[in-house]
Structure formats: C-alpha cells, structure tokens
C-alpha cells in the first residue's frame, strides 16, 4: 500500500509519465539522504532540483493542458502521484510545484491567448510560477485587496501594492496577481493580471518564513499592466481566484500522504530494532496499537485521496460533487496526517528530534498542510454547505470509474461561477456502506451515521446554534467522517483492499465519531436533547485480536523495507 522507491513501478500510467516519475525518484535517491537533510537544515534554495525539473521538462509536461500544447495534458491522476513523491522527499520540493500550479490557474482559465502562450513557453524553458493573491493585512480574503490598478489612459493600468505569503515570488517567470481598479467600486473592479518578477517595478522584499522554500513578500510600484497582461476582470476575476484554489488545494492531501509514508518507514524500522527492558520496542502492546492505528489511518488517507481524483476528473457542469470532496481532502486528509505523525512520534520519542532523520522534518512540515489554502475551520464551514443534500436528497448518477486514462482534465479550467454550492446533489452515500455491512466496524460506524441523520431530523441546530461556529464545526466534524468513510469504502472496493485493513480503518473511524460526539456533549450551547443524543451514539469498535494481528504483520514488515541512500 505504501510508496517505496525500491520497488516503485507506476505501471498504471503511459510510458512518458512512467519515465518522468521514475526519473524524479531516481534523482532524489541518487542525490542521497545527507544532501536532502543538509539543504533542509541550511535552508538552501533548491536550485539543483529546479535544474533537474527544467532539464526533464517535468513541470511543463505535467502542468500544460492540451489546449496550450496538444502533446501535453493536465491529468489530475498523475499530478497526484507526483505530489506524493515530492512530499515523500520534502515539503519544499512539493511547495515550489504547488505554487506553480496555483500561478497557472488564472492563466489556463483565461481567454488571453498571448499570456497562455507565454506561460506555456516559460514552462518549457523551465520557469516556475507564482500566485499573487494573499496580502499581509487581509490574508487570502479576496473581498479585500490593497493592490490598486490605476488606469493609464492608454487601455492599461499601473499597479501599486504589496502581496504576502507568495511562494516562488523570488524567481517566478509569471506571477498571477489579483487586484482592484481604483475607478470601479464593487466586484466589477476586480482584475487578475500577469506580472514578471524580473521587472524593475517588481520589488522583492523578503522571505517571510524560516525555511528552504521562498515564501515572499513583494511590492509593485507603478508596475505597468498592459491590456495584453490582463487575465480576468470583474466577477470573472473573483471566480478565477476561487476556482484556482479549488484546483490547487487538492494537492495538499497527497503531499501529506508522501510525508507520512517516508516517516513511517523510519519510525517502524527504528522501533523494530530498538530494545528496551530486554524487549523489542515493537513487542509492547501499546506500541503495536499506536503503529497499527497510524498505518490504518495512512492507508485511509491514500484511499480517500485516490477516489477523490476520480470525481475531479469526471466533473462537469452537471456533476460538481468534487466541490465537497475537495475541502475534505484539504481538511480531513491533512489533519489525519498530523495524527499519523503524532502516533509514530509517541513511539520513537526522542528519535523524532534527531537532525539526521527525515522524521524530524516531517514532524515540522506536516503541521503546515492543514493551515494552507484555507484553515481547517474555513474548509469545515464550506463542507457544511453540502450536508443537507448529501445526507437526505440523493440523486441518480452513473457510477464513476477509476480514472487513470491519459486524458486532459479540461473542466477544471472552465468551472464557471463559484456559487450554487447548496444545490449540488450527490449519489446515495448509504450504498457504499451497505456493500460492506458484513464488516463489523463498518456496520457499527453505519449505526453512528444513521444516528447523526436522526439528530439532524429531530434536534437540528437552532438558528442561534447555526450562528455559533464553535458548535457548528463539531457538527461538521461528524458529517465529514461519513463522507470520508464513503470514499474510503468505494476505493477499497475498486482496489480489492484486504478486508482486515478496511475493518481496522473503521475501528479508528468509530472511535473518532465517538470522540466528536463527546465534544458535542460538552458544548455549552448543546441542548439537553442534543447532549443525550451525543452520549447515546458513543460506540466501542468491535475488537478482533486475529484481525489486529494480521494488520500488525503488515506494519512489522515495513521494518527495513526502505531506507534512503546516504
């Protein structure tokens, strides 16, 4: 189930994709662990990596849609694969790729053929891109921007203002910048335009983080924005910002998976070979429990993320289910990544601080992913918009197959207006649960899910509670678990996952549901009826020593299965 460079064979992809994926793994492996760690500690800009990517045409091949180059494609399945590989070797390498994706979003959505051609050429030359949305005062609040465009009287503008938290802002060949016109009020005044970090009116202020990556603050001073540099205006600029984040924030889930995989090889190998009180560390029952839980959660992360890819690739104006699964990957998968690292860290303890380990870097970097592209709370609030239709108004859809076909995901750049989320319909979530009702913990979790529906029908949050975000977010956590379990089950069926592992995953989900129900019980704003419901829906998972032993054997086998070359 886990990515292992020693045995990696991406046979599911076409030959050019396989070659580039394998070349990327080989580059990192031949570079070695010492270089990986030293450059991280020294905060060395990864110029050698970008040189490799440019030489191989890696970013150009994976991030150019066929509309810009008929020989290339934007394929979410292989993009997800590369996210995982980059995460496996270090968040910084993933980050420069991720912000390039974000920078390209407004470009590939634009009708401006000149800028589209410029972006394709820059990619082919090995450049990276940047996404100039966030500001120091406003964060990513796109309703408020202090990047002001003043008409120059010749059909263009001069732009003045600062941007903050802008990855690749030090070297980007093209920066997609969001601003507003000085002479137009309201949404019609929004503008997205293309800037060049090498222009004399572009001033790089500093790197705002203490890390290998460059997360810049930059300032434009009377930057000349020609008419041919404008990507979007008015409401279309606003929609391009949101739709770009829809595309980009999905990448955080598979990066989190990659980080956890590398850390797990180190953690299990260390624990398996360490003796305390005359016993191997992995002979202690609590250690086996924690590592088994970490493994089951990591497998679930991979299953959910892979299945979400299928819904992204099958999206259309009539099927926008991906807009729920996307914040789920961003919020749920990345926070599960934190849990996985914490569980392993409890086992390896002081080892997790050692400078010559990957784990030390993973423990730091895994914290960032839930906080990028919108906080957990922002994405939970977004998820709640879908809850009514998802739970109570299923619609008929043709089954979505496993999407590994070598085709262009063109819809992602013509998503249309970023509204109408409450009207999106979903297929019946119960179907996946019904097909796996023979598994004890799936059946037990289904009881909890049905109980949640009863809560909403009989004791739904009042008007006052709906205004209490602290209360409502706990409702969102319970709802998210149901969605998470559904896609885990669907992908498990498509891939033929061992049922012992699947039941172990739902052992964790039963406990998580019970934990959030307990949190709801403790909310001061919960009514007596809601509090009673919470206690009544706390469940113990179904224990099975034989199942746990089989899953533990899979974890134990990870010891020595991979170690990065020195």
MONORFEN-V431628 format. One record per residue. RES is the residue in one small letter. PHI is phi as a letter, one per 20 degrees, with the letter a starting at -180 (* if undefined). NEAR is the number of other ideal C-beta (glycine too) atoms within 10 Angstrom. D_CENTER is the distance of its C-alpha to the mean C-alpha in Angstrom with 1 decimal. Layout:
res->RES phi->PHI near->NEAR d_center->D_CENTER
res->RES phi->PHI near->NEAR d_center->D_CENTER
This chain:
res->x phi->* near->14 d_center->19.1
res->x phi->e near->19 d_center->17.7
res->x phi->f near->20 d_center->17.4
res->x phi->c near->14 d_center->20.7
res->x phi->g near->19 d_center->21.9
res->x phi->f near->9 d_center->25.4
res->x phi->d near->8 d_center->25.2
res->x phi->f near->17 d_center->22.3
res->x phi->b near->8 d_center->23.4
res->x phi->f near->18 d_center->21.0
res->x phi->f near->6 d_center->23.8
res->x phi->f near->12 d_center->21.8
res->x phi->d near->17 d_center->21.5
res->x phi->f near->14 d_center->24.4
res->x phi->f near->7 d_center->26.4
res->x phi->f near->14 d_center->25.1
res->x phi->f near->20 d_center->21.5
res->x phi->g near->16 d_center->22.7
res->x phi->f near->14 d_center->24.7
res->x phi->f near->20 d_center->22.0
res->x phi->f near->21 d_center->19.5
res->x phi->f near->15 d_center->22.5
res->x phi->f near->14 d_center->23.7
res->x phi->f near->21 d_center->20.6
res->x phi->f near->19 d_center->20.8
res->x phi->f near->12 d_center->24.5
res->x phi->f near->17 d_center->24.2
res->x phi->f near->22 d_center->22.2
res->x phi->f near->16 d_center->24.6
res->x phi->f near->9 d_center->27.7
res->x phi->f near->17 d_center->26.7
res->x phi->n near->13 d_center->26.6
res->x phi->f near->17 d_center->25.3
res->x phi->f near->12 d_center->27.8
res->x phi->f near->14 d_center->26.6
res->x phi->g near->20 d_center->23.0
res->x phi->f near->18 d_center->23.9
res->x phi->f near->13 d_center->26.7
res->x phi->f near->19 d_center->24.7
res->x phi->f near->21 d_center->22.0
res->x phi->f near->13 d_center->24.8
res->x phi->e near->9 d_center->26.8
res->x phi->l near->14 d_center->23.8
res->x phi->e near->13 d_center->25.0
res->x phi->g near->17 d_center->23.4
res->x phi->e near->19 d_center->22.2
res->x phi->f near->10 d_center->24.7
res->x phi->f near->13 d_center->25.5
res->x phi->f near->22 d_center->22.0
res->x phi->f near->20 d_center->22.1
res->x phi->f near->11 d_center->25.7
res->x phi->f near->17 d_center->24.6
res->x phi->f near->25 d_center->21.9
res->x phi->f near->17 d_center->24.6
res->x phi->f near->11 d_center->27.2
res->x phi->e near->16 d_center->25.2
res->x phi->m near->17 d_center->24.0
res->x phi->f near->22 d_center->20.5
res->x phi->f near->24 d_center->18.5
res->x phi->f near->21 d_center->21.2
res->x phi->f near->21 d_center->21.2
res->x phi->e near->23 d_center->17.5
res->x phi->d near->25 d_center->17.0
res->x phi->d near->24 d_center->20.3
res->x phi->f near->20 d_center->20.8
res->x phi->f near->15 d_center->24.1
res->x phi->f near->17 d_center->25.6
res->x phi->e near->20 d_center->25.7
res->x phi->b near->16 d_center->26.7
res->x phi->g near->10 d_center->27.9
res->x phi->e near->8 d_center->27.4
res->x phi->c near->21 d_center->23.6
res->x phi->b near->21 d_center->20.7
res->x phi->e near->23 d_center->17.2
res->x phi->c near->26 d_center->15.9
res->x phi->f near->21 d_center->12.4
res->x phi->f near->21 d_center->13.4
res->x phi->f near->24 d_center->14.5
res->x phi->f near->20 d_center->11.8
res->x phi->f near->21 d_center->9.4
res->x phi->f near->24 d_center->12.3
res->x phi->f near->24 d_center->12.7
res->x phi->g near->24 d_center->9.2
res->x phi->f near->23 d_center->10.3
res->x phi->f near->23 d_center->13.7
res->x phi->f near->25 d_center->12.9
res->x phi->g near->30 d_center->11.0
res->x phi->g near->30 d_center->14.1
res->x phi->e near->25 d_center->16.4
res->x phi->q near->25 d_center->15.0
res->x phi->f near->24 d_center->12.3
res->x phi->f near->24 d_center->14.8
res->x phi->f near->23 d_center->15.0
res->x phi->f near->27 d_center->11.3
res->x phi->f near->25 d_center->11.6
res->x phi->f near->25 d_center->14.7
res->x phi->f near->25 d_center->13.1
res->x phi->f near->24 d_center->10.1
res->x phi->f near->26 d_center->12.7
res->x phi->f near->25 d_center->15.0
res->x phi->g near->23 d_center->12.7
res->x phi->f near->25 d_center->12.8
res->x phi->f near->30 d_center->16.5
res->x phi->f near->31 d_center->17.3
res->x phi->g near->26 d_center->15.9
res->x phi->f near->31 d_center->19.1
res->x phi->f near->25 d_center->21.2
res->x phi->f near->25 d_center->20.4
res->x phi->e near->25 d_center->20.8
res->x phi->e near->23 d_center->24.1
res->x phi->e near->9 d_center->27.6
res->x phi->f near->21 d_center->28.7
res->x phi->f near->11 d_center->29.7
res->x phi->f near->12 d_center->30.9
res->x phi->f near->21 d_center->27.6
res->x phi->f near->21 d_center->25.7
res->x phi->f near->12 d_center->28.3
res->x phi->f near->18 d_center->28.0
res->x phi->f near->26 d_center->24.2
res->x phi->f near->21 d_center->24.8
res->x phi->f near->15 d_center->27.7
res->x phi->f near->20 d_center->25.8
res->x phi->g near->27 d_center->23.0
res->x phi->f near->16 d_center->25.9
res->x phi->e near->11 d_center->27.5
res->x phi->n near->18 d_center->24.5
res->x phi->f near->20 d_center->23.3
res->x phi->d near->25 d_center->19.9
res->x phi->c near->29 d_center->19.0
res->x phi->b near->29 d_center->17.9
res->x phi->c near->30 d_center->16.8
res->x phi->e near->31 d_center->19.5
res->x phi->d near->28 d_center->18.5
res->x phi->f near->20 d_center->18.4
res->x phi->c near->23 d_center->21.7
res->x phi->f near->12 d_center->23.1
res->x phi->f near->11 d_center->24.9
res->x phi->d near->14 d_center->22.6
res->x phi->m near->14 d_center->19.0
res->x phi->e near->18 d_center->16.9
res->x phi->f near->11 d_center->19.6
res->x phi->f near->19 d_center->20.5
res->x phi->f near->8 d_center->23.6
res->x phi->c near->10 d_center->25.1
res->x phi->b near->23 d_center->25.4
res->x phi->d near->14 d_center->28.2
res->x phi->e near->21 d_center->27.9
res->x phi->d near->18 d_center->31.2
res->x phi->d near->27 d_center->32.5
res->x phi->d near->15 d_center->36.3
res->x phi->g near->14 d_center->38.1
res->x phi->e near->14 d_center->40.2
res->x phi->n near->7 d_center->42.8
res->x phi->c near->9 d_center->42.1
res->x phi->n near->10 d_center->39.2
res->x phi->d near->18 d_center->36.6
res->x phi->b near->26 d_center->35.4
res->x phi->d near->17 d_center->35.2
res->x phi->d near->23 d_center->32.0
res->x phi->c near->18 d_center->32.1
res->x phi->q near->19 d_center->29.5
res->x phi->d near->18 d_center->26.8
res->x phi->c near->27 d_center->23.0
res->x phi->c near->22 d_center->21.1
res->x phi->m near->20 d_center->17.7
res->x phi->d near->28 d_center->17.8
res->x phi->f near->26 d_center->16.4
res->x phi->m near->28 d_center->18.9
res->x phi->f near->27 d_center->21.4
res->x phi->e near->18 d_center->24.0
res->x phi->c near->18 d_center->24.2
res->x phi->f near->29 d_center->22.4
res->x phi->f near->22 d_center->24.8
res->x phi->b near->26 d_center->23.5
res->x phi->d near->25 d_center->21.9
res->x phi->e near->29 d_center->21.0
res->x phi->d near->30 d_center->22.5
res->x phi->d near->26 d_center->22.7
res->x phi->b near->28 d_center->26.0
res->x phi->b near->22 d_center->28.9
res->x phi->f near->17 d_center->32.5
res->x phi->f near->14 d_center->35.3
res->x phi->d near->11 d_center->37.5
res->x phi->c near->15 d_center->35.4
res->x phi->e near->9 d_center->34.3
res->x phi->m near->9 d_center->31.5
res->x phi->g near->14 d_center->28.7
res->x phi->f near->13 d_center->31.0
res->x phi->e near->18 d_center->30.9
res->x phi->f near->25 d_center->27.3
res->x phi->b near->25 d_center->26.9
res->x phi->d near->28 d_center->24.3
res->x phi->c near->30 d_center->25.9
res->x phi->e near->27 d_center->25.5
res->x phi->d near->24 d_center->26.7
res->x phi->c near->16 d_center->27.5
res->x phi->f near->23 d_center->26.9
res->x phi->e near->9 d_center->30.2
res->x phi->f near->12 d_center->32.3
res->x phi->f near->8 d_center->34.9
res->x phi->e near->16 d_center->33.9
res->x phi->e near->19 d_center->30.3
res->x phi->d near->14 d_center->30.6
res->x phi->e near->15 d_center->28.0
res->x phi->e near->13 d_center->28.5
res->x phi->a near->13 d_center->26.5
res->x phi->e near->17 d_center->23.4
res->x phi->e near->15 d_center->22.2
res->x phi->c near->15 d_center->20.5
res->x phi->e near->7 d_center->22.2
res->x phi->b near->16 d_center->20.2
res->x phi->f near->21 d_center->20.3
res->x phi->f near->24 d_center->18.0
res->x phi->d near->25 d_center->19.8
res->x phi->d near->20 d_center->18.4
res->x phi->e near->26 d_center->21.4
res->x phi->d near->19 d_center->23.6
res->x phi->c near->23 d_center->25.8
res->x phi->c near->16 d_center->28.6
res->x phi->e near->25 d_center->30.3
res->x phi->c near->13 d_center->34.0
res->x phi->l near->11 d_center->35.7
res->x phi->f near->24 d_center->33.3
res->x phi->f near->15 d_center->34.9
res->x phi->d near->23 d_center->32.7
res->x phi->f near->14 d_center->34.6
res->x phi->g near->12 d_center->34.5
res->x phi->f near->14 d_center->33.0
res->x phi->e near->23 d_center->30.0
res->x phi->f near->20 d_center->29.0
res->x phi->e near->24 d_center->25.9
res->x phi->b near->23 d_center->25.9
res->x phi->c near->17 d_center->28.2
res->x phi->m near->15 d_center->28.4
res->x phi->g near->15 d_center->26.2
res->x phi->f near->20 d_center->24.7
res->x phi->f near->25 d_center->23.3
res->x phi->f near->20 d_center->21.8
res->x phi->f near->20 d_center->20.2
res->x phi->f near->26 d_center->19.0
res->x phi->f near->25 d_center->17.1
res->x phi->f near->14 d_center->15.3
res->x phi->f near->21 d_center->14.8
res->x phi->f near->27 d_center->13.4
res->x phi->f near->22 d_center->10.7
res->x phi->g near->22 d_center->10.2
res->x phi->f near->23 d_center->9.8
res->x phi->f near->22 d_center->7.9
res->x phi->f near->23 d_center->5.1
res->x phi->g near->28 d_center->4.1
res->x phi->f near->28 d_center->4.1
res->x phi->f near->27 d_center->2.3
res->x phi->f near->31 d_center->3.1
res->x phi->f near->28 d_center->6.0
res->x phi->f near->32 d_center->6.8
res->x phi->f near->34 d_center->7.2
res->x phi->g near->28 d_center->9.3
res->x phi->f near->26 d_center->11.3
res->x phi->g near->31 d_center->12.1
res->x phi->f near->29 d_center->13.3
res->x phi->f near->24 d_center->15.3
res->x phi->f near->22 d_center->17.3
res->x phi->f near->29 d_center->18.0
res->x phi->f near->25 d_center->19.2
res->x phi->g near->23 d_center->21.7
res->x phi->f near->23 d_center->23.1
res->x phi->f near->31 d_center->23.3
res->x phi->f near->24 d_center->25.0
res->x phi->f near->17 d_center->27.3
res->x phi->f near->21 d_center->28.4
res->x phi->f near->26 d_center->29.1
res->x phi->f near->19 d_center->30.9
res->x phi->d near->12 d_center->33.2
res->x phi->d near->15 d_center->34.0
res->x phi->d near->9 d_center->37.2
res->x phi->c near->11 d_center->37.9
res->x phi->l near->7 d_center->41.1
res->x phi->m near->6 d_center->42.1
res->x phi->c near->11 d_center->39.1
res->x phi->f near->14 d_center->35.9
res->x phi->g near->19 d_center->33.0
res->x phi->f near->19 d_center->31.4
res->x phi->e near->14 d_center->34.6
res->x phi->f near->15 d_center->33.9
res->x phi->g near->7 d_center->32.8
res->x phi->f near->9 d_center->30.3
res->x phi->f near->19 d_center->28.7
res->x phi->f near->20 d_center->28.4
res->x phi->f near->14 d_center->27.0
res->x phi->f near->19 d_center->24.3
res->x phi->f near->27 d_center->23.3
res->x phi->f near->23 d_center->23.5
res->x phi->f near->21 d_center->21.3
res->x phi->f near->27 d_center->18.7
res->x phi->f near->27 d_center->19.0
res->x phi->f near->25 d_center->18.8
res->x phi->f near->21 d_center->15.7
res->x phi->f near->26 d_center->14.0
res->x phi->f near->23 d_center->15.4
res->x phi->f near->27 d_center->14.2
res->x phi->g near->27 d_center->10.5
res->x phi->f near->24 d_center->11.4
res->x phi->f near->25 d_center->13.4
res->x phi->f near->26 d_center->11.2
res->x phi->f near->27 d_center->8.4
res->x phi->f near->25 d_center->11.5
res->x phi->f near->25 d_center->13.2
res->x phi->f near->25 d_center->10.7
res->x phi->g near->27 d_center->11.3
res->x phi->f near->23 d_center->14.9
res->x phi->f near->22 d_center->14.7
res->x phi->f near->24 d_center->13.0
res->x phi->f near->22 d_center->15.7
res->x phi->e near->18 d_center->18.4
res->x phi->f near->22 d_center->17.8
res->x phi->b near->10 d_center->20.9
res->x phi->g near->9 d_center->22.7
res->x phi->e near->7 d_center->24.0
res->x phi->c near->18 d_center->20.8
res->x phi->d near->22 d_center->17.9
res->x phi->f near->21 d_center->16.5
res->x phi->g near->25 d_center->13.0
res->x phi->f near->20 d_center->13.1
res->x phi->e near->22 d_center->13.0
res->x phi->f near->28 d_center->10.6
res->x phi->f near->26 d_center->7.9
res->x phi->f near->27 d_center->8.2
res->x phi->f near->25 d_center->8.6
res->x phi->f near->28 d_center->5.3
res->x phi->f near->30 d_center->4.2
res->x phi->e near->29 d_center->7.7
res->x phi->f near->27 d_center->9.0
res->x phi->f near->27 d_center->7.2
res->x phi->f near->27 d_center->6.6
res->x phi->f near->19 d_center->10.2
res->x phi->f near->24 d_center->11.4
res->x phi->g near->29 d_center->10.6
res->x phi->f near->17 d_center->12.9
res->x phi->f near->18 d_center->15.4
res->x phi->f near->28 d_center->15.5
res->x phi->f near->26 d_center->16.3
res->x phi->f near->14 d_center->18.8
res->x phi->f near->20 d_center->20.5
res->x phi->f near->28 d_center->21.2
res->x phi->f near->20 d_center->22.2
res->x phi->f near->15 d_center->24.8
res->x phi->e near->23 d_center->26.3
res->x phi->e near->23 d_center->26.5
res->x phi->l near->12 d_center->27.3
res->x phi->f near->7 d_center->28.8
res->x phi->g near->17 d_center->27.5
res->x phi->f near->21 d_center->24.0
res->x phi->d near->12 d_center->25.5
res->x phi->f near->12 d_center->27.3
res->x phi->f near->10 d_center->26.6
res->x phi->e near->10 d_center->27.1
res->x phi->d near->19 d_center->24.2
res->x phi->f near->22 d_center->20.6
res->x phi->g near->23 d_center->19.9
res->x phi->g near->19 d_center->21.1
res->x phi->f near->22 d_center->18.4
res->x phi->f near->30 d_center->15.7
res->x phi->f near->19 d_center->17.0
res->x phi->f near->13 d_center->16.7
res->x phi->f near->24 d_center->13.4
res->x phi->f near->24 d_center->11.4
res->x phi->f near->13 d_center->12.6
res->x phi->f near->18 d_center->11.0
res->x phi->f near->24 d_center->7.2
res->x phi->f near->22 d_center->8.2
res->x phi->d near->11 d_center->10.5
res->x phi->e near->19 d_center->8.9
res->x phi->l near->23 d_center->8.7
res->x phi->n near->20 d_center->10.8
res->x phi->f near->15 d_center->11.8
res->x phi->g near->19 d_center->11.5
res->x phi->f near->13 d_center->14.8
res->x phi->f near->14 d_center->14.1
res->x phi->f near->24 d_center->11.5
res->x phi->f near->24 d_center->14.0
res->x phi->f near->17 d_center->16.7
res->x phi->f near->19 d_center->15.1
res->x phi->g near->26 d_center->14.7
res->x phi->f near->19 d_center->18.4
res->x phi->f near->16 d_center->19.5
res->x phi->e near->24 d_center->19.1
res->x phi->f near->20 d_center->20.7
res->x phi->f near->12 d_center->24.3
res->x phi->f near->17 d_center->24.0
res->x phi->f near->22 d_center->21.6
res->x phi->e near->20 d_center->24.0
res->x phi->c near->10 d_center->27.3
res->x phi->c near->10 d_center->27.5
res->x phi->f near->15 d_center->26.2
res->x phi->c near->12 d_center->27.0
res->x phi->e near->7 d_center->27.9
res->x phi->c near->14 d_center->25.6
res->x phi->f near->8 d_center->26.2
res->x phi->g near->9 d_center->24.2
res->x phi->e near->17 d_center->21.0
res->x phi->f near->11 d_center->21.5
res->x phi->f near->16 d_center->19.4
res->x phi->d near->18 d_center->18.4
res->x phi->d near->17 d_center->19.0
res->x phi->f near->10 d_center->21.7
res->x phi->e near->12 d_center->22.0
res->x phi->c near->13 d_center->21.8
res->x phi->e near->17 d_center->20.4
res->x phi->e near->21 d_center->17.8
res->x phi->f near->13 d_center->20.1
res->x phi->f near->17 d_center->19.2
res->x phi->f near->22 d_center->15.9
res->x phi->d near->21 d_center->18.4
res->x phi->b near->12 d_center->20.8
res->x phi->f near->21 d_center->18.9
res->x phi->n near->11 d_center->21.8
res->x phi->g near->11 d_center->22.3
res->x phi->e near->16 d_center->19.5
res->x phi->b near->10 d_center->21.5
res->x phi->m near->10 d_center->22.9
res->x phi->f near->14 d_center->19.9
res->x phi->f near->10 d_center->22.5
res->x phi->e near->10 d_center->24.3
res->x phi->f near->17 d_center->21.6
res->x phi->d near->16 d_center->22.8
res->x phi->c near->21 d_center->21.4
res->x phi->f near->19 d_center->23.1
res->x phi->f near->16 d_center->24.7
res->x phi->f near->19 d_center->22.3
res->x phi->f near->17 d_center->25.5
res->x phi->g near->13 d_center->26.1
res->x phi->f near->21 d_center->23.5
res->x phi->f near->21 d_center->24.8
res->x phi->f near->12 d_center->28.4
res->x phi->f near->14 d_center->28.0
res->x phi->c near->22 d_center->27.1
res->x phi->f near->11 d_center->29.5
res->x phi->f near->9 d_center->31.5
res->x phi->e near->23 d_center->29.0
res->x phi->g near->17 d_center->30.2
res->x phi->e near->24 d_center->27.0
res->x phi->f near->27 d_center->25.5
res->x phi->f near->16 d_center->28.7
res->x phi->f near->19 d_center->28.6
res->x phi->f near->28 d_center->25.1
res->x phi->f near->21 d_center->26.3
res->x phi->g near->13 d_center->29.2
res->x phi->f near->22 d_center->26.9
res->x phi->f near->22 d_center->24.9
res->x phi->f near->13 d_center->28.3
res->x phi->f near->17 d_center->29.4
res->x phi->f near->22 d_center->26.6
res->x phi->f near->14 d_center->27.8
res->x phi->f near->12 d_center->31.3
res->x phi->g near->20 d_center->30.2
res->x phi->f near->16 d_center->28.9
res->x phi->f near->10 d_center->32.1
res->x phi->d near->10 d_center->34.6
res->x phi->c near->16 d_center->33.3
res->x phi->f near->12 d_center->30.5
res->x phi->g near->19 d_center->29.5
res->x phi->f near->13 d_center->32.3
res->x phi->g near->6 d_center->32.2
res->x phi->f near->9 d_center->32.3
res->x phi->f near->18 d_center->29.5
res->x phi->f near->13 d_center->27.3
res->x phi->e near->11 d_center->27.9
res->x phi->e near->14 d_center->27.1
res->x phi->f near->14 d_center->23.3
res->x phi->f near->11 d_center->23.7
res->x phi->f near->20 d_center->25.2
res->x phi->f near->17 d_center->22.9
res->x phi->f near->18 d_center->19.7
res->x phi->f near->21 d_center->21.2
res->x phi->f near->23 d_center->21.9
res->x phi->f near->22 d_center->18.3
res->x phi->f near->21 d_center->17.3
res->x phi->f near->23 d_center->19.9
res->x phi->f near->22 d_center->18.9
res->x phi->g near->24 d_center->15.2
res->x phi->f near->20 d_center->16.7
res->x phi->f near->23 d_center->18.7
res->x phi->f near->23 d_center->15.9
res->x phi->g near->24 d_center->14.0
res->x phi->f near->27 d_center->17.3
res->x phi->f near->24 d_center->18.1
res->x phi->f near->24 d_center->15.4
res->x phi->g near->26 d_center->15.9
res->x phi->f near->27 d_center->19.6
res->x phi->f near->25 d_center->19.3
res->x phi->f near->22 d_center->17.5
res->x phi->f near->24 d_center->19.9
res->x phi->f near->15 d_center->22.8
res->x phi->f near->15 d_center->21.7
res->x phi->d near->14 d_center->21.4
res->x phi->m near->7 d_center->24.4
res->x phi->g near->18 d_center->22.7
res->x phi->g near->16 d_center->25.5
res->x phi->f near->15 d_center->26.4
res->x phi->f near->19 d_center->26.9
res->x phi->f near->20 d_center->23.3
res->x phi->f near->23 d_center->22.3
res->x phi->f near->24 d_center->24.8
res->x phi->f near->27 d_center->23.7
res->x phi->f near->30 d_center->20.1
res->x phi->f near->28 d_center->21.8
res->x phi->g near->26 d_center->24.1
res->x phi->f near->20 d_center->21.1
res->x phi->f near->24 d_center->20.0
res->x phi->f near->26 d_center->23.7
res->x phi->f near->17 d_center->23.8
res->x phi->f near->22 d_center->20.7
res->x phi->f near->27 d_center->22.2
res->x phi->f near->18 d_center->25.5
res->x phi->f near->12 d_center->24.0
res->x phi->f near->24 d_center->22.6
res->x phi->f near->24 d_center->25.9
res->x phi->f near->14 d_center->27.7
res->x phi->f near->15 d_center->25.8
res->x phi->f near->22 d_center->26.8
res->x phi->g near->18 d_center->30.3
res->x phi->e near->10 d_center->30.5
res->x phi->f near->18 d_center->29.5
res->x phi->f near->7 d_center->32.6
res->x phi->e near->15 d_center->32.1
res->x phi->f near->20 d_center->31.9
res->x phi->f near->13 d_center->35.1
res->x phi->f near->8 d_center->37.3
res->x phi->f near->11 d_center->36.3
res->x phi->f near->21 d_center->32.6
res->x phi->f near->16 d_center->33.3
res->x phi->f near->13 d_center->35.4
res->x phi->g near->20 d_center->32.8
res->x phi->g near->23 d_center->30.2
res->x phi->f near->12 d_center->32.7
res->x phi->f near->13 d_center->33.8
res->x phi->d near->23 d_center->30.3
res->x phi->f near->16 d_center->29.6
res->x phi->c near->17 d_center->29.8
res->x phi->e near->10 d_center->30.2
res->x phi->f near->19 d_center->28.5
res->x phi->f near->16 d_center->31.0
res->x phi->f near->10 d_center->31.9
res->x phi->b near->16 d_center->32.8
res->x phi->f near->7 d_center->33.9
res->x phi->f near->7 d_center->34.2
res->x phi->f near->20 d_center->30.6
res->x phi->f near->18 d_center->29.3
res->x phi->f near->13 d_center->31.5
res->x phi->f near->15 d_center->30.2
res->x phi->f near->25 d_center->26.5
res->x phi->g near->17 d_center->27.7
res->x phi->f near->11 d_center->29.4
res->x phi->f near->18 d_center->26.1
res->x phi->f near->21 d_center->24.8
res->x phi->g near->17 d_center->28.1
res->x phi->f near->11 d_center->28.1
res->x phi->f near->20 d_center->25.1
res->x phi->f near->17 d_center->27.7
res->x phi->m near->11 d_center->28.6
res->x phi->f near->14 d_center->26.6
res->x phi->b near->20 d_center->24.8
res->x phi->b near->13 d_center->25.6
res->x phi->f near->19 d_center->24.8
res->x phi->f near->12 d_center->27.9
res->x phi->g near->7 d_center->29.7
